[in-house]
Amino acid sequence: MSQAIQDVTNQVIEFVVMLPSFLQMLLVLLVVLPLATAVAWGLMWAIDRMWAAVSTRRRGRRGASRRGPCSRMMSHD
C-alpha cells in the first residue's frame, strides 16, 4: 500500500513538473491555496475551542463565555 502511494505521488510530481509555468501557477492558485486556507481555518477553530474550554474551567461556570476570542470577534450579536 505504501509503495502504491509513493508511486502515485511520484507520478503526480512528474506530471506537475512537466506542465508549463503558468499552468503550475494556476494549479497553485486553484488547489494549494484553498487547501492551505482550509487548514488554517481548521487550526484557528481548534485553538478557539481549546481557549474557550480552558477559560471556562478557569473562571468557573457562572461568568464564563462558552466561546473563545475568535468566535466572539466574528459574531455580530
Buried (B, 14 or more C-beta within 10 A) or exposed (E): EEEEEEEEEEEEEEEEEEEEEEEEEEEEEEEEEEEEEEEEEEEEEEEBBEBBEEBBEEEEEEEBEEBBEBBEEEEEE
